[in-house]
Amino acid sequence: MSKSIQIYGFHGIEAQLNANPEYVLNVFIQTGRDDRRISGVISQLNAHQINYSYIDKSKLDRLTKGELHQGIVADIVLPTLLGQDALIKFVGGMSDAPLILMLDSIQDPRNLGACLRSANAAAVDCVVINKDGSAPINALVHKTSAGALNQLKIFQVTNLVRAIKELQKLSLWVIGLDGETQSLLYQLNLREPSVLVMGTEGKGLRKLVKKTCDQLVKIPMHGNVESLNVSVATGIALFEATRQRQSY
């Protein structure tokens, strides 16, 4: 069953209107806002026959729990995320070498949104997240993704290990990022059909997920930091894959 969330800020709402206006239920605009950007949004709302109304800034503040809303909030419907069967059917029907991002229990919504933003920028074919243990898709994820949610194919599976095994049957090479291994990301051939698996903040990949991967690699680190933020590591790994594929 589809659920609704409230999103806020011009970038996210404009991205939603440009990509999937049919999912926008209603828009609230701050009383007194009368500038070119608001006028542009209102023109889109009128064109798509989407309801909107003006409310006080204090009410917008309460709706967004104090987050920066820029004077605009929207109620949107989130499409139901498809599961493992749909994932395998989608990947099995691809003719080119897929590049898939799998996220193992990313619990911070801002990190999840940033990972999705990098996935969109790197043109991954799809993203796989786990149903239990992962941050829910909410307003913070939507905002941090900077509209990427509207452009990505996202599948939500009950069991990541089972999903990995099914993808391996389709001849995809499953690579886990793990700071404790000796193999380096940059030594890997990422031009082949690949799944990049990123672990949760702090703890990394869960033990069984790590064991099921075909190979573990790390991003070489210098300086005195032990690890990178998961969204930063995701961006580095995905764009290394993109670099290799574009130079092939």
C-alpha positions in Angstrom: 0.0 0.0 0.0 1.3 3.4 -1.0 2.0 5.9 1.8 2.2 9.7 1.7 4.9 12.0 3.1 5.5 15.7 3.3 8.4 17.1 1.4 9.7 20.7 1.5 12.0 23.1 -0.2 12.0 24.3 -3.8 14.5 21.8 -5.2 12.7 18.7 -4.1 9.3 19.9 -4.9 10.3 21.2 -8.4 12.0 17.8 -9.0 8.8 16.0 -8.0 6.7 18.2 -10.3 9.1 17.8 -13.2 9.3 14.0 -12.9 6.1 12.7 -11.3 3.5 15.5 -10.8 0.8 12.8 -10.5 2.2 11.9 -7.1 1.7 15.4 -5.7 -1.5 15.6 -3.6 -1.4 19.2 -2.2 1.0 22.1 -1.8 1.2 24.6 1.0 2.8 28.0 0.3 3.9 30.6 2.9 1.5 33.5 3.1 3.0 36.6 1.5 5.4 34.8 -0.8 5.1 36.4 -4.2 8.3 36.0 -6.1 9.5 34.5 -9.4 10.3 31.1 -8.1 6.9 30.8 -6.3 5.2 32.0 -9.5 7.0 29.3 -11.5 5.8 26.6 -9.1 2.2 27.9 -9.1 2.3 27.8 -12.9 3.2 24.1 -12.8 0.6 23.4 -10.1 -2.1 25.1 -12.2 -1.0 23.2 -15.3 -1.3 19.9 -13.5 -4.5 20.9 -11.7 -2.8 20.3 -8.3 -4.5 22.0 -5.3 -2.5 24.5 -3.3 -3.2 26.9 -0.4 -1.4 29.7 1.5 -0.6 29.2 5.2 1.4 31.1 7.9 5.1 30.5 8.2 4.5 29.3 11.8 2.3 26.4 10.5 4.9 25.5 7.9 7.5 25.4 10.7 5.4 23.0 12.6 4.8 20.8 9.6 8.5 20.5 9.0 9.5 20.3 12.6 11.7 23.3 12.2 13.6 22.1 9.1 14.4 24.8 6.4 11.3 24.7 4.1 11.9 27.9 2.0 8.2 28.7 2.3 6.8 25.6 0.5 5.6 22.2 1.6 4.0 19.4 -0.4 2.1 16.2 0.4 3.2 13.5 -2.0 2.4 9.8 -2.5 5.4 7.4 -2.4 5.0 4.6 -4.9 5.2 1.2 -3.4 8.7 -0.2 -3.7 8.9 -3.5 -5.6 10.6 -6.6 -4.1 13.0 -9.3 -5.0 11.0 -11.0 -7.8 10.7 -7.7 -9.6 14.4 -7.0 -9.1 15.4 -10.3 -10.6 13.0 -9.9 -13.5 14.3 -6.3 -14.2 18.0 -7.3 -14.0 17.5 -10.5 -16.0 16.0 -8.4 -18.9 18.9 -6.1 -19.2 21.2 -6.4 -22.2 24.1 -4.3 -21.0 26.3 -4.9 -18.0 24.3 -3.7 -15.1 25.7 -1.6 -12.3 23.7 -2.0 -9.1 24.0 -0.3 -5.7 23.0 -2.4 -2.7 22.7 -0.7 0.7 22.9 -2.9 3.8 21.0 -1.3 6.7 21.7 2.4 6.1 20.0 3.8 9.1 20.6 7.6 8.9 18.0 9.1 6.5 20.5 11.8 5.4 23.1 9.2 4.5 20.5 7.2 2.7 19.4 10.2 0.7 23.0 11.1 -0.1 23.7 7.6 -1.3 20.7 7.8 -3.6 21.9 11.1 -4.9 25.3 9.6 -5.8 23.5 6.6 -7.4 21.5 8.9 -9.6 24.5 10.9 -10.6 26.5 7.8 -11.4 23.6 6.4 -13.5 23.2 3.1 -11.7 20.6 0.8 -13.1 18.9 0.3 -9.8 19.3 0.5 -6.0 18.5 -2.4 -3.6 17.7 -1.7 0.1 16.6 -4.0 2.8 13.1 -3.8 4.2 14.0 -4.2 7.9 17.0 -2.3 9.4 17.1 0.4 6.7 15.9 4.0 7.2 12.4 4.5 5.8 12.0 6.7 2.8 10.8 9.9 4.4 11.0 13.7 3.9 14.7 13.9 5.0 15.7 11.1 2.5 13.8 12.9 -0.2 15.3 16.2 0.5 18.9 14.9 0.8 18.6 13.0 -2.4 17.9 16.3 -4.2 15.2 14.8 -6.3 17.1 11.5 -7.1 14.2 9.5 -5.7 12.2 10.5 -8.7 14.7 9.2 -11.2 15.9 5.9 -9.6 14.6 2.4 -9.7 14.6 1.3 -6.1 13.8 -2.2 -4.9 13.2 -3.2 -1.3 13.9 -6.8 -0.4 13.3 -8.8 2.8 16.6 -10.6 2.8 19.7 -9.2 1.2 21.6 -12.5 1.3 18.9 -14.2 -0.8 18.9 -11.3 -3.2 22.7 -11.5 -3.6 22.5 -15.2 -4.3 19.8 -14.7 -7.0 21.8 -11.9 -8.6 24.9 -14.1 -8.6 22.8 -16.7 -10.6 22.5 -14.0 -13.2 26.3 -13.8 -13.5 26.6 -10.5 -11.6 29.8 -10.1 -9.5 28.9 -8.9 -6.0 31.5 -6.7 -4.4 31.4 -5.6 -0.8 33.2 -2.5 0.6 35.1 -3.5 3.7 37.8 -1.5 5.4 39.5 -4.7 6.9 40.4 -6.4 3.6 43.6 -5.9 1.7 42.3 -5.8 -1.9 41.8 -2.2 -3.3 38.8 -0.9 -5.1 41.0 0.6 -7.8 42.5 -2.8 -8.7 39.1 -4.2 -9.5 37.5 -4.6 -13.0 34.1 -2.8 -12.6 33.2 -3.0 -16.3 31.6 -6.4 -15.7 28.0 -6.8 -14.5 28.5 -5.7 -10.9 26.7 -5.1 -7.6 28.4 -2.8 -5.1 27.4 -3.4 -1.5 27.8 -0.7 1.1 27.4 -1.4 4.8 25.8 0.5 7.6 27.3 3.5 9.4 30.0 2.4 11.9 29.7 -1.3 11.7 29.9 -1.8 7.9 28.6 -4.9 6.2 26.8 -7.5 8.3 28.7 -10.8 8.7 26.5 -13.0 6.5 26.2 -10.3 3.8 30.0 -9.9 3.8 30.4 -13.7 3.6 28.1 -14.0 0.6 29.8 -11.3 -1.5 32.1 -12.6 -4.3 34.9 -10.2 -3.3 35.7 -7.6 -0.6 37.6 -4.4 -1.4 38.5 -1.3 0.4 39.1 2.4 -0.5 42.8 3.2 0.2 43.0 5.6 3.1 45.7 8.1 4.0 45.9 10.4 7.0 44.6 9.6 10.4 40.9 8.8 9.8 39.8 5.2 10.0 36.9 5.3 7.7 34.7 7.4 5.4 31.1 8.4 5.8 29.1 5.7 3.9 27.6 8.3 1.5 31.1 9.5 0.6 32.4 6.0 0.2 29.4 5.2 -2.0 30.1 8.1 -4.2 33.8 7.1 -4.6 33.0 3.5 -5.4 30.2 4.3 -7.9 32.3 6.9 -9.8 35.2 4.6 -10.0 32.9 2.1 -11.8 31.6 5.0 -14.0 35.1 6.0 -14.8 36.1 2.5 -15.9 33.0 2.0 -18.0 33.4 5.3 -19.8 37.1 4.7 -20.6 36.5 1.2 -21.8 
